[in-house]
Amino acid sequence: MTGEVGIDDDFADAGTATFDRERDLSIRNNIRDLIEQMTRAIGRIDEGNYGTCERCGNPIDRKRIDALPHALLCLDCKRREERVR
Ligand SMILES: [Zn+2]
């Protein structure tokens, strides 16, 4: 091992740290969105509305609830929302 290799390693680490920071921020936003959805889903359980679509009021498919317990929208409304974005 020479000193030069050590310097190269430091540069490589700096680059990785920047990438990790951006990735972490993006993951952080995703988790925040999830927490918000989960909080709203819990609120709907308290209101007795859990399992119905927040937008159209139709029952959310049972398989969807099993896969995504925090789902607030039925599949139709979710697809519509994603198309608008
Ligand atoms: Zn709906």
PDB file of the backbone (N, CA, C, O) and the ligand in Angstrom, with CONECT records:
HET     ZN  A 101       1
ATOM      1  N   MET A   1       0.851  -1.207   0.000  1.00  0.00           N
ATOM      2  CA  MET A   1       0.000   0.000   0.000  1.00  0.00           C
ATOM      3  C   MET A   1       0.886   1.257   0.000  1.00  0.00           C
ATOM      4  O   MET A   1       1.762   1.394   0.854  1.00  0.00           O
ATOM      5  N   THR A   2       0.662   2.167  -0.948  1.00  0.00           N
ATOM      6  CA  THR A   2       1.370   3.448  -0.971  1.00  0.00           C
ATOM      7  C   THR A   2       0.437   4.540  -0.499  1.00  0.00           C
ATOM      8  O   THR A   2      -0.766   4.323  -0.352  1.00  0.00           O
ATOM      9  N   GLY A   3       1.004   5.734  -0.258  1.00  0.00           N
ATOM     10  CA  GLY A   3       0.193   6.872   0.173  1.00  0.00           C
ATOM     11  C   GLY A   3      -0.807   7.276  -0.890  1.00  0.00           C
ATOM     12  O   GLY A   3      -1.919   7.696  -0.569  1.00  0.00           O
ATOM     13  N   GLU A   4      -0.412   7.152  -2.190  1.00  0.00           N
ATOM     14  CA  GLU A   4      -1.305   7.581  -3.270  1.00  0.00           C
ATOM     15  C   GLU A   4      -2.617   6.783  -3.285  1.00  0.00           C
ATOM     16  O   GLU A   4      -3.697   7.328  -3.514  1.00  0.00           O
ATOM     17  N   VAL A   5      -2.489   5.519  -3.043  1.00  0.00           N
ATOM     18  CA  VAL A   5      -3.694   4.685  -3.036  1.00  0.00           C
ATOM     19  C   VAL A   5      -4.655   5.181  -1.965  1.00  0.00           C
ATOM     20  O   VAL A   5      -5.871   5.213  -2.154  1.00  0.00           O
ATOM     21  N   GLY A   6      -4.065   5.570  -0.827  1.00  0.00           N
ATOM     22  CA  GLY A   6      -4.891   6.089   0.267  1.00  0.00           C
ATOM     23  C   GLY A   6      -5.679   7.314  -0.152  1.00  0.00           C
ATOM     24  O   GLY A   6      -6.851   7.456   0.197  1.00  0.00           O
ATOM     25  N   ILE A   7      -5.014   8.231  -0.927  1.00  0.00           N
ATOM     26  CA  ILE A   7      -5.697   9.456  -1.376  1.00  0.00           C
ATOM     27  C   ILE A   7      -6.844   9.094  -2.320  1.00  0.00           C
ATOM     28  O   ILE A   7      -7.950   9.620  -2.191  1.00  0.00           O
ATOM     29  N   ASP A   8      -6.576   8.195  -3.271  1.00  0.00           N
ATOM     30  CA  ASP A   8      -7.620   7.771  -4.205  1.00  0.00           C
ATOM     31  C   ASP A   8      -8.834   7.221  -3.450  1.00  0.00           C
ATOM     32  O   ASP A   8      -9.982   7.503  -3.792  1.00  0.00           O
ATOM     33  N   ASP A   9      -8.553   6.450  -2.443  1.00  0.00           N
ATOM     34  CA  ASP A   9      -9.650   5.872  -1.657  1.00  0.00           C
ATOM     35  C   ASP A   9     -10.505   6.970  -1.030  1.00  0.00           C
ATOM     36  O   ASP A   9     -11.731   6.872  -0.972  1.00  0.00           O
ATOM     37  N   ASP A  10      -9.821   8.026  -0.558  1.00  0.00           N
ATOM     38  CA  ASP A  10     -10.566   9.125   0.062  1.00  0.00           C
ATOM     39  C   ASP A  10     -11.512   9.790  -0.937  1.00  0.00           C
ATOM     40  O   ASP A  10     -12.657  10.101  -0.609  1.00  0.00           O
ATOM     41  N   PHE A  11     -11.007  10.009  -2.189  1.00  0.00           N
ATOM     42  CA  PHE A  11     -11.853  10.624  -3.214  1.00  0.00           C
ATOM     43  C   PHE A  11     -13.053   9.730  -3.529  1.00  0.00           C
ATOM     44  O   PHE A  11     -14.181  10.202  -3.669  1.00  0.00           O
ATOM     45  N   ALA A  12     -12.783   8.454  -3.634  1.00  0.00           N
ATOM     46  CA  ALA A  12     -13.860   7.507  -3.930  1.00  0.00           C
ATOM     47  C   ALA A  12     -14.920   7.554  -2.829  1.00  0.00           C
ATOM     48  O   ALA A  12     -16.120   7.521  -3.104  1.00  0.00           O
ATOM     49  N   ASP A  13     -14.466   7.630  -1.602  1.00  0.00           N
ATOM     50  CA  ASP A  13     -15.408   7.678  -0.480  1.00  0.00           C
ATOM     51  C   ASP A  13     -16.257   8.943  -0.525  1.00  0.00           C
ATOM     52  O   ASP A  13     -17.455   8.910  -0.241  1.00  0.00           O
ATOM     53  N   ALA A  14     -15.614  10.075  -0.890  1.00  0.00           N
ATOM     54  CA  ALA A  14     -16.348  11.345  -0.946  1.00  0.00           C
ATOM     55  C   ALA A  14     -17.476  11.248  -1.977  1.00  0.00           C
ATOM     56  O   ALA A  14     -18.595  11.698  -1.731  1.00  0.00           O
ATOM     57  N   GLY A  15     -17.162  10.647  -3.150  1.00  0.00           N
ATOM     58  CA  GLY A  15     -18.172  10.490  -4.186  1.00  0.00           C
ATOM     59  C   GLY A  15     -19.317   9.616  -3.715  1.00  0.00           C
ATOM     60  O   GLY A  15     -20.485   9.920  -3.958  1.00  0.00           O
ATOM     61  N   THR A  16     -18.982   8.548  -3.053  1.00  0.00           N
ATOM     62  CA  THR A  16     -20.010   7.638  -2.555  1.00  0.00           C
ATOM     63  C   THR A  16     -20.879   8.322  -1.509  1.00  0.00           C
ATOM     64  O   THR A  16     -22.092   8.117  -1.462  1.00  0.00           O
ATOM     65  N   ALA A  17     -20.247   9.134  -0.674  1.00  0.00           N
ATOM     66  CA  ALA A  17     -21.002   9.822   0.378  1.00  0.00           C
ATOM     67  C   ALA A  17     -22.044  10.753  -0.222  1.00  0.00           C
ATOM     68  O   ALA A  17     -23.166  10.837   0.278  1.00  0.00           O
ATOM     69  N   THR A  18     -21.671  11.469  -1.314  1.00  0.00           N
ATOM     70  CA  THR A  18     -22.616  12.369  -1.966  1.00  0.00           C
ATOM     71  C   THR A  18     -23.796  11.575  -2.528  1.00  0.00           C
ATOM     72  O   THR A  18     -24.955  11.960  -2.371  1.00  0.00           O
ATOM     73  N   PHE A  19     -23.477  10.469  -3.180  1.00  0.00           N
ATOM     74  CA  PHE A  19     -24.529   9.638  -3.743  1.00  0.00           C
ATOM     75  C   PHE A  19     -25.450   9.115  -2.643  1.00  0.00           C
ATOM     76  O   PHE A  19     -26.673   9.135  -2.783  1.00  0.00           O
ATOM     77  N   ASP A  20     -24.848   8.646  -1.545  1.00  0.00           N
ATOM     78  CA  ASP A  20     -25.640   8.114  -0.437  1.00  0.00           C
ATOM     79  C   ASP A  20     -26.569   9.181   0.127  1.00  0.00           C
ATOM     80  O   ASP A  20     -27.711   8.893   0.484  1.00  0.00           O
ATOM     81  N   ARG A  21     -26.073  10.414   0.207  1.00  0.00           N
ATOM     82  CA  ARG A  21     -26.859  11.516   0.754  1.00  0.00           C
ATOM     83  C   ARG A  21     -28.118  11.743  -0.098  1.00  0.00           C
ATOM     84  O   ARG A  21     -29.222  11.887   0.427  1.00  0.00           O
ATOM     85  N   GLU A  22     -27.922  11.771  -1.440  1.00  0.00           N
ATOM     86  CA  GLU A  22     -29.072  11.975  -2.330  1.00  0.00           C
ATOM     87  C   GLU A  22     -30.055  10.824  -2.227  1.00  0.00           C
ATOM     88  O   GLU A  22     -31.269  11.020  -2.190  1.00  0.00           O
ATOM     89  N   ARG A  23     -29.500   9.615  -2.182  1.00  0.00           N
ATOM     90  CA  ARG A  23     -30.356   8.441  -2.075  1.00  0.00           C
ATOM     91  C   ARG A  23     -31.108   8.474  -0.743  1.00  0.00           C
ATOM     92  O   ARG A  23     -32.303   8.182  -0.678  1.00  0.00           O
ATOM     93  N   ASP A  24     -30.375   8.838   0.321  1.00  0.00           N
ATOM     94  CA  ASP A  24     -31.005   8.895   1.644  1.00  0.00           C
ATOM     95  C   ASP A  24     -32.149   9.904   1.665  1.00  0.00           C
ATOM     96  O   ASP A  24     -33.206   9.639   2.236  1.00  0.00           O
ATOM     97  N   LEU A  25     -31.932  11.073   1.035  1.00  0.00           N
ATOM     98  CA  LEU A  25     -32.977  12.104   1.017  1.00  0.00           C
ATOM     99  C   LEU A  25     -34.207  11.599   0.278  1.00  0.00           C
ATOM    100  O   LEU A  25     -35.340  11.838   0.697  1.00  0.00           O
ATOM    101  N   SER A  26     -33.970  10.891  -0.834  1.00  0.00           N
ATOM    102  CA  SER A  26     -35.080  10.363  -1.612  1.00  0.00           C
ATOM    103  C   SER A  26     -35.828   9.295  -0.813  1.00  0.00           C
ATOM    104  O   SER A  26     -37.059   9.259  -0.810  1.00  0.00           O
ATOM    105  N   ILE A  27     -35.075   8.428  -0.140  1.00  0.00           N
ATOM    106  CA  ILE A  27     -35.706   7.403   0.697  1.00  0.00           C
ATOM    107  C   ILE A  27     -36.461   8.072   1.841  1.00  0.00           C
ATOM    108  O   ILE A  27     -37.561   7.653   2.200  1.00  0.00           O
ATOM    109  N   ARG A  28     -35.859   9.116   2.407  1.00  0.00           N
ATOM    110  CA  ARG A  28     -36.483   9.856   3.510  1.00  0.00           C
ATOM    111  C   ARG A  28     -37.857  10.392   3.089  1.00  0.00           C
ATOM    112  O   ARG A  28     -38.831  10.291   3.835  1.00  0.00           O
ATOM    113  N   ASN A  29     -37.917  10.967   1.870  1.00  0.00           N
ATOM    114  CA  ASN A  29     -39.196  11.481   1.375  1.00  0.00           C
ATOM    115  C   ASN A  29     -40.204  10.362   1.194  1.00  0.00           C
ATOM    116  O   ASN A  29     -41.381  10.515   1.520  1.00  0.00           O
ATOM    117  N   ASN A  30     -39.732   9.224   0.668  1.00  0.00           N
ATOM    118  CA  ASN A  30     -40.641   8.089   0.482  1.00  0.00           C
ATOM    119  C   ASN A  30     -41.203   7.631   1.820  1.00  0.00           C
ATOM    120  O   ASN A  30     -42.396   7.349   1.937  1.00  0.00           O
ATOM    121  N   ILE A  31     -40.338   7.558   2.831  1.00  0.00           N
ATOM    122  CA  ILE A  31     -40.782   7.103   4.146  1.00  0.00           C
ATOM    123  C   ILE A  31     -41.769   8.114   4.734  1.00  0.00           C
ATOM    124  O   ILE A  31     -42.768   7.729   5.341  1.00  0.00           O
ATOM    125  N   ARG A  32     -41.486   9.406   4.554  1.00  0.00           N
ATOM    126  CA  ARG A  32     -42.406  10.437   5.054  1.00  0.00           C
ATOM    127  C   ARG A  32     -43.792  10.285   4.422  1.00  0.00           C
ATOM    128  O   ARG A  32     -44.811  10.392   5.104  1.00  0.00           O
ATOM    129  N   ASP A  33     -43.813  10.033   3.101  1.00  0.00           N
ATOM    130  CA  ASP A  33     -45.086   9.813   2.412  1.00  0.00           C
ATOM    131  C   ASP A  33     -45.810   8.612   2.999  1.00  0.00           C
ATOM    132  O   ASP A  33     -47.022   8.638   3.211  1.00  0.00           O
ATOM    133  N   LEU A  34     -45.030   7.542   3.262  1.00  0.00           N
ATOM    134  CA  LEU A  34     -45.619   6.328   3.825  1.00  0.00           C
ATOM    135  C   LEU A  34     -46.211   6.605   5.199  1.00  0.00           C
ATOM    136  O   LEU A  34     -47.319   6.169   5.510  1.00  0.00           O
ATOM    137  N   ILE A  35     -45.456   7.337   6.021  1.00  0.00           N
ATOM    138  CA  ILE A  35     -45.937   7.647   7.377  1.00  0.00           C
ATOM    139  C   ILE A  35     -47.239   8.439   7.285  1.00  0.00           C
ATOM    140  O   ILE A  35     -48.180   8.187   8.037  1.00  0.00           O
ATOM    141  N   GLU A  36     -47.288   9.405   6.352  1.00  0.00           N
ATOM    142  CA  GLU A  36     -48.495  10.212   6.208  1.00  0.00           C
ATOM    143  C   GLU A  36     -49.682   9.329   5.814  1.00  0.00           C
ATOM    144  O   GLU A  36     -50.779   9.455   6.358  1.00  0.00           O
ATOM    145  N   GLN A  37     -49.430   8.420   4.841  1.00  0.00           N
ATOM    146  CA  GLN A  37     -50.506   7.519   4.408  1.00  0.00           C
ATOM    147  C   GLN A  37     -50.941   6.612   5.546  1.00  0.00           C
ATOM    148  O   GLN A  37     -52.134   6.372   5.736  1.00  0.00           O
ATOM    149  N   MET A  38     -49.968   6.105   6.308  1.00  0.00           N
ATOM    150  CA  MET A  38     -50.300   5.203   7.414  1.00  0.00           C
ATOM    151  C   MET A  38     -51.083   5.936   8.493  1.00  0.00           C
ATOM    152  O   MET A  38     -52.035   5.396   9.056  1.00  0.00           O
ATOM    153  N   THR A  39     -50.673   7.184   8.781  1.00  0.00           N
ATOM    154  CA  THR A  39     -51.380   7.973   9.781  1.00  0.00           C
ATOM    155  C   THR A  39     -52.826   8.187   9.361  1.00  0.00           C
ATOM    156  O   THR A  39     -53.744   8.098  10.176  1.00  0.00           O
ATOM    157  N   ARG A  40     -53.017   8.474   8.055  1.00  0.00           N
ATOM    158  CA  ARG A  40     -54.378   8.665   7.554  1.00  0.00           C
ATOM    159  C   ARG A  40     -55.160   7.369   7.593  1.00  0.00           C
ATOM    160  O   ARG A  40     -56.353   7.362   7.895  1.00  0.00           O
ATOM    161  N   ALA A  41     -54.473   6.250   7.280  1.00  0.00           N
ATOM    162  CA  ALA A  41     -55.146   4.944   7.321  1.00  0.00           C
ATOM    163  C   ALA A  41     -55.594   4.635   8.751  1.00  0.00           C
ATOM    164  O   ALA A  41     -56.696   4.129   8.961  1.00  0.00           O
ATOM    165  N   ILE A  42     -54.742   4.937   9.734  1.00  0.00           N
ATOM    166  CA  ILE A  42     -55.101   4.714  11.141  1.00  0.00           C
ATOM    167  C   ILE A  42     -56.293   5.590  11.508  1.00  0.00           C
ATOM    168  O   ILE A  42     -57.206   5.153  12.208  1.00  0.00           O
ATOM    169  N   GLY A  43     -56.275   6.837  11.025  1.00  0.00           N
ATOM    170  CA  GLY A  43     -57.397   7.732  11.276  1.00  0.00           C
ATOM    171  C   GLY A  43     -58.691   7.171  10.734  1.00  0.00           C
ATOM    172  O   GLY A  43     -59.747   7.306  11.351  1.00  0.00           O
ATOM    173  N   ARG A  44     -58.604   6.535   9.564  1.00  0.00           N
ATOM    174  CA  ARG A  44     -59.813   5.961   8.951  1.00  0.00           C
ATOM    175  C   ARG A  44     -60.306   4.753   9.743  1.00  0.00           C
ATOM    176  O   ARG A  44     -61.509   4.498   9.806  1.00  0.00           O
ATOM    177  N   ILE A  45     -59.374   4.007  10.350  1.00  0.00           N
ATOM    178  CA  ILE A  45     -59.804   2.910  11.226  1.00  0.00           C
ATOM    179  C   ILE A  45     -60.581   3.493  12.400  1.00  0.00           C
ATOM    180  O   ILE A  45     -61.636   2.978  12.770  1.00  0.00           O
ATOM    181  N   ASP A  46     -60.054   4.576  12.989  1.00  0.00           N
ATOM    182  CA  ASP A  46     -60.718   5.215  14.123  1.00  0.00           C
ATOM    183  C   ASP A  46     -62.100   5.730  13.736  1.00  0.00           C
ATOM    184  O   ASP A  46     -63.039   5.671  14.530  1.00  0.00           O
ATOM    185  N   GLU A  47     -62.217   6.240  12.494  1.00  0.00           N
ATOM    186  CA  GLU A  47     -63.506   6.764  12.030  1.00  0.00           C
ATOM    187  C   GLU A  47     -64.456   5.651  11.597  1.00  0.00           C
ATOM    188  O   GLU A  47     -65.651   5.880  11.411  1.00  0.00           O
ATOM    189  N   GLY A  48     -63.912   4.445  11.438  1.00  0.00           N
ATOM    190  CA  GLY A  48     -64.734   3.328  10.965  1.00  0.00           C
ATOM    191  C   GLY A  48     -64.882   3.285   9.466  1.00  0.00           C
ATOM    192  O   GLY A  48     -65.757   2.598   8.940  1.00  0.00           O
ATOM    193  N   ASN A  49     -64.012   4.030   8.760  1.00  0.00           N
ATOM    194  CA  ASN A  49     -64.082   4.070   7.294  1.00  0.00           C
ATOM    195  C   ASN A  49     -62.993   3.243   6.643  1.00  0.00           C
ATOM    196  O   ASN A  49     -62.865   3.234   5.419  1.00  0.00           O
ATOM    197  N   TYR A  50     -62.215   2.554   7.443  1.00  0.00           N
ATOM    198  CA  TYR A  50     -61.067   1.832   6.880  1.00  0.00           C
ATOM    199  C   TYR A  50     -61.529   0.773   5.885  1.00  0.00           C
ATOM    200  O   TYR A  50     -62.518   0.076   6.114  1.00  0.00           O
ATOM    201  N   GLY A  51     -60.801   0.664   4.780  1.00  0.00           N
ATOM    202  CA  GLY A  51     -61.126  -0.339   3.772  1.00  0.00           C
ATOM    203  C   GLY A  51     -62.018   0.213   2.678  1.00  0.00           C
ATOM    204  O   GLY A  51     -62.326  -0.485   1.712  1.00  0.00           O
ATOM    205  N   THR A  52     -62.440   1.477   2.826  1.00  0.00           N
ATOM    206  CA  THR A  52     -63.173   2.113   1.733  1.00  0.00           C
ATOM    207  C   THR A  52     -62.302   3.199   1.117  1.00  0.00           C
ATOM    208  O   THR A  52     -61.475   3.812   1.791  1.00  0.00           O
ATOM    209  N   CYS A  53     -62.503   3.422  -0.170  1.00  0.00           N
ATOM    210  CA  CYS A  53     -61.689   4.374  -0.917  1.00  0.00           C
ATOM    211  C   CYS A  53     -61.929   5.789  -0.404  1.00  0.00           C
ATOM    212  O   CYS A  53     -63.073   6.202  -0.213  1.00  0.00           O
ATOM    213  N   GLU A  54     -60.847   6.528  -0.181  1.00  0.00           N
ATOM    214  CA  GLU A  54     -60.937   7.891   0.324  1.00  0.00           C
ATOM    215  C   GLU A  54     -61.614   8.810  -0.690  1.00  0.00           C
ATOM    216  O   GLU A  54     -62.207   9.821  -0.314  1.00  0.00           O
ATOM    217  N   ARG A  55     -61.527   8.461  -1.967  1.00  0.00           N
ATOM    218  CA  ARG A  55     -62.053   9.352  -3.006  1.00  0.00           C
ATOM    219  C   ARG A  55     -63.477   8.993  -3.410  1.00  0.00           C
ATOM    220  O   ARG A  55     -64.368   9.841  -3.364  1.00  0.00           O
ATOM    221  N   CYS A  56     -63.698   7.726  -3.809  1.00  0.00           N
ATOM    222  CA  CYS A  56     -65.015   7.375  -4.355  1.00  0.00           C
ATOM    223  C   CYS A  56     -65.891   6.646  -3.329  1.00  0.00           C
ATOM    224  O   CYS A  56     -67.090   6.486  -3.556  1.00  0.00           O
ATOM    225  N   GLY A  57     -65.315   6.202  -2.207  1.00  0.00           N
ATOM    226  CA  GLY A  57     -66.115   5.568  -1.172  1.00  0.00           C
ATOM    227  C   GLY A  57     -66.415   4.102  -1.416  1.00  0.00           C
ATOM    228  O   GLY A  57     -67.056   3.456  -0.587  1.00  0.00           O
ATOM    229  N   ASN A  58     -65.962   3.565  -2.543  1.00  0.00           N
ATOM    230  CA  ASN A  58     -66.154   2.139  -2.814  1.00  0.00           C
ATOM    231  C   ASN A  58     -65.200   1.306  -1.958  1.00  0.00           C
ATOM    232  O   ASN A  58     -64.140   1.789  -1.560  1.00  0.00           O
ATOM    233  N   PRO A  59     -65.574   0.055  -1.673  1.00  0.00           N
ATOM    234  CA  PRO A  59     -64.663  -0.803  -0.911  1.00  0.00           C
ATOM    235  C   PRO A  59     -63.366  -1.031  -1.672  1.00  0.00           C
ATOM    236  O   PRO A  59     -63.378  -1.241  -2.885  1.00  0.00           O
ATOM    237  N   ILE A  60     -62.253  -0.990  -0.960  1.00  0.00           N
ATOM    238  CA  ILE A  60     -60.954  -1.287  -1.569  1.00  0.00           C
ATOM    239  C   ILE A  60     -60.791  -2.799  -1.613  1.00  0.00           C
ATOM    240  O   ILE A  60     -61.115  -3.506  -0.659  1.00  0.00           O
ATOM    241  N   ASP A  61     -60.280  -3.280  -2.748  1.00  0.00           N
ATOM    242  CA  ASP A  61     -60.092  -4.718  -2.937  1.00  0.00           C
ATOM    243  C   ASP A  61     -59.313  -5.327  -1.775  1.00  0.00           C
ATOM    244  O   ASP A  61     -58.297  -4.790  -1.335  1.00  0.00           O
ATOM    245  N   ARG A  62     -59.820  -6.465  -1.289  1.00  0.00           N
ATOM    246  CA  ARG A  62     -59.226  -7.106  -0.114  1.00  0.00           C
ATOM    247  C   ARG A  62     -57.740  -7.455  -0.332  1.00  0.00           C
ATOM    248  O   ARG A  62     -56.917  -7.314   0.573  1.00  0.00           O
ATOM    249  N   LYS A  63     -57.421  -7.912  -1.552  1.00  0.00           N
ATOM    250  CA  LYS A  63     -56.027  -8.262  -1.856  1.00  0.00           C
ATOM    251  C   LYS A  63     -55.135  -7.033  -1.780  1.00  0.00           C
ATOM    252  O   LYS A  63     -53.982  -7.107  -1.355  1.00  0.00           O
ATOM    253  N   ARG A  64     -55.691  -5.895  -2.202  1.00  0.00           N
ATOM    254  CA  ARG A  64     -54.932  -4.644  -2.164  1.00  0.00           C
ATOM    255  C   ARG A  64     -54.670  -4.243  -0.714  1.00  0.00           C
ATOM    256  O   ARG A  64     -53.571  -3.797  -0.384  1.00  0.00           O
ATOM    257  N   ILE A  65     -55.660  -4.396   0.140  1.00  0.00           N
ATOM    258  CA  ILE A  65     -55.504  -4.079   1.560  1.00  0.00           C
ATOM    259  C   ILE A  65     -54.455  -4.996   2.192  1.00  0.00           C
ATOM    260  O   ILE A  65     -53.630  -4.561   2.996  1.00  0.00           O
ATOM    261  N   ASP A  66     -54.507  -6.276   1.809  1.00  0.00           N
ATOM    262  CA  ASP A  66     -53.523  -7.222   2.362  1.00  0.00           C
ATOM    263  C   ASP A  66     -52.103  -6.834   1.959  1.00  0.00           C
ATOM    264  O   ASP A  66     -51.173  -6.908   2.762  1.00  0.00           O
ATOM    265  N   ALA A  67     -51.952  -6.418   0.695  1.00  0.00           N
ATOM    266  CA  ALA A  67     -50.623  -6.075   0.194  1.00  0.00           C
ATOM    267  C   ALA A  67     -50.187  -4.703   0.678  1.00  0.00           C
ATOM    268  O   ALA A  67     -49.011  -4.487   0.972  1.00  0.00           O
ATOM    269  N   LEU A  68     -51.143  -3.767   0.763  1.00  0.00           N
ATOM    270  CA  LEU A  68     -50.839  -2.381   1.139  1.00  0.00           C
ATOM    271  C   LEU A  68     -51.812  -1.947   2.226  1.00  0.00           C
ATOM    272  O   LEU A  68     -52.810  -1.294   1.922  1.00  0.00           O
ATOM    273  N   PRO A  69     -51.553  -2.288   3.471  1.00  0.00           N
ATOM    274  CA  PRO A  69     -52.517  -1.987   4.543  1.00  0.00           C
ATOM    275  C   PRO A  69     -52.806  -0.485   4.700  1.00  0.00           C
ATOM    276  O   PRO A  69     -53.822  -0.103   5.281  1.00  0.00           O
ATOM    277  N   HIS A  70     -51.912   0.355   4.182  1.00  0.00           N
ATOM    278  CA  HIS A  70     -52.110   1.802   4.323  1.00  0.00           C
ATOM    279  C   HIS A  70     -52.758   2.407   3.082  1.00  0.00           C
ATOM    280  O   HIS A  70     -52.859   3.629   2.972  1.00  0.00           O
ATOM    281  N   ALA A  71     -53.200   1.562   2.143  1.00  0.00           N
ATOM    282  CA  ALA A  71     -53.814   2.071   0.918  1.00  0.00           C
ATOM    283  C   ALA A  71     -55.059   2.892   1.261  1.00  0.00           C
ATOM    284  O   ALA A  71     -55.906   2.453   2.040  1.00  0.00           O
ATOM    285  N   LEU A  72     -55.160   4.077   0.677  1.00  0.00           N
ATOM    286  CA  LEU A  72     -56.293   4.970   0.951  1.00  0.00           C
ATOM    287  C   LEU A  72     -57.258   5.018  -0.218  1.00  0.00           C
ATOM    288  O   LEU A  72     -58.411   5.424  -0.069  1.00  0.00           O
ATOM    289  N   LEU A  73     -56.775   4.596  -1.397  1.00  0.00           N
ATOM    290  CA  LEU A  73     -57.581   4.691  -2.605  1.00  0.00           C
ATOM    291  C   LEU A  73     -57.781   3.304  -3.208  1.00  0.00           C
ATOM    292  O   LEU A  73     -56.912   2.439  -3.098  1.00  0.00           O
ATOM    293  N   CYS A  74     -58.930   3.101  -3.844  1.00  0.00           N
ATOM    294  CA  CYS A  74     -59.128   1.864  -4.589  1.00  0.00           C
ATOM    295  C   CYS A  74     -58.218   1.900  -5.819  1.00  0.00           C
ATOM    296  O   CYS A  74     -57.657   2.941  -6.163  1.00  0.00           O
ATOM    297  N   LEU A  75     -58.085   0.763  -6.461  1.00  0.00           N
ATOM    298  CA  LEU A  75     -57.141   0.656  -7.576  1.00  0.00           C
ATOM    299  C   LEU A  75     -57.506   1.627  -8.701  1.00  0.00           C
ATOM    300  O   LEU A  75     -56.624   2.240  -9.301  1.00  0.00           O
ATOM    301  N   ASP A  76     -58.815   1.768  -8.990  1.00  0.00           N
ATOM    302  CA  ASP A  76     -59.248   2.672 -10.061  1.00  0.00           C
ATOM    303  C   ASP A  76     -58.823   4.107  -9.779  1.00  0.00           C
ATOM    304  O   ASP A  76     -58.269   4.784 -10.646  1.00  0.00           O
ATOM    305  N   CYS A  77     -59.090   4.568  -8.547  1.00  0.00           N
ATOM    306  CA  CYS A  77     -58.755   5.948  -8.184  1.00  0.00           C
ATOM    307  C   CYS A  77     -57.244   6.140  -8.154  1.00  0.00           C
ATOM    308  O   CYS A  77     -56.738   7.192  -8.545  1.00  0.00           O
ATOM    309  N   LYS A  78     -56.531   5.125  -7.691  1.00  0.00           N
ATOM    310  CA  LYS A  78     -55.071   5.211  -7.645  1.00  0.00           C
ATOM    311  C   LYS A  78     -54.509   5.355  -9.043  1.00  0.00           C
ATOM    312  O   LYS A  78     -53.606   6.156  -9.283  1.00  0.00           O
ATOM    313  N   ARG A  79     -55.055   4.565  -9.973  1.00  0.00           N
ATOM    314  CA  ARG A  79     -54.575   4.648 -11.365  1.00  0.00           C
ATOM    315  C   ARG A  79     -54.873   6.012 -11.953  1.00  0.00           C
ATOM    316  O   ARG A  79     -54.050   6.588 -12.664  1.00  0.00           O
ATOM    317  N   ARG A  80     -56.079   6.534 -11.646  1.00  0.00           N
ATOM    318  CA  ARG A  80     -56.461   7.851 -12.147  1.00  0.00           C
ATOM    319  C   ARG A  80     -55.506   8.918 -11.611  1.00  0.00           C
ATOM    320  O   ARG A  80     -55.077   9.814 -12.337  1.00  0.00           O
ATOM    321  N   GLU A  81     -55.182   8.796 -10.302  1.00  0.00           N
ATOM    322  CA  GLU A  81     -54.288   9.765  -9.670  1.00  0.00           C
ATOM    323  C   GLU A  81     -52.913   9.740 -10.330  1.00  0.00           C
ATOM    324  O   GLU A  81     -52.317  10.787 -10.583  1.00  0.00           O
ATOM    325  N   GLU A  82     -52.412   8.525 -10.609  1.00  0.00           N
ATOM    326  CA  GLU A  82     -51.083   8.411 -11.191  1.00  0.00           C
ATOM    327  C   GLU A  82     -51.044   8.958 -12.611  1.00  0.00           C
ATOM    328  O   GLU A  82     -50.016   9.459 -13.066  1.00  0.00           O
ATOM    329  N   ARG A  83     -52.182   8.859 -13.310  1.00  0.00           N
ATOM    330  CA  ARG A  83     -52.247   9.388 -14.671  1.00  0.00           C
ATOM    331  C   ARG A  83     -52.215  10.911 -14.637  1.00  0.00           C
ATOM    332  O   ARG A  83     -51.617  11.527 -15.519  1.00  0.00           O
ATOM    333  N   VAL A  84     -52.842  11.530 -13.645  1.00  0.00           N
ATOM    334  CA  VAL A  84     -52.868  12.984 -13.515  1.00  0.00           C
ATOM    335  C   VAL A  84     -51.465  13.521 -13.271  1.00  0.00           C
ATOM    336  O   VAL A  84     -51.080  14.547 -13.832  1.00  0.00           O
ATOM    337  N   ARG A  85     -50.709  12.828 -12.438  1.00  0.00           N
ATOM    338  CA  ARG A  85     -49.341  13.246 -12.135  1.00  0.00           C
ATOM    339  C   ARG A  85     -48.545  13.140 -13.363  1.00  0.00           C
ATOM    340  O   ARG A  85     -47.351  13.441 -13.353  1.00  0.00           O
TER     341      ARG A  85
HETATM  342 ZN    ZN A 101     -61.921   4.890  -5.478  1.00  0.00          ZN2+
END
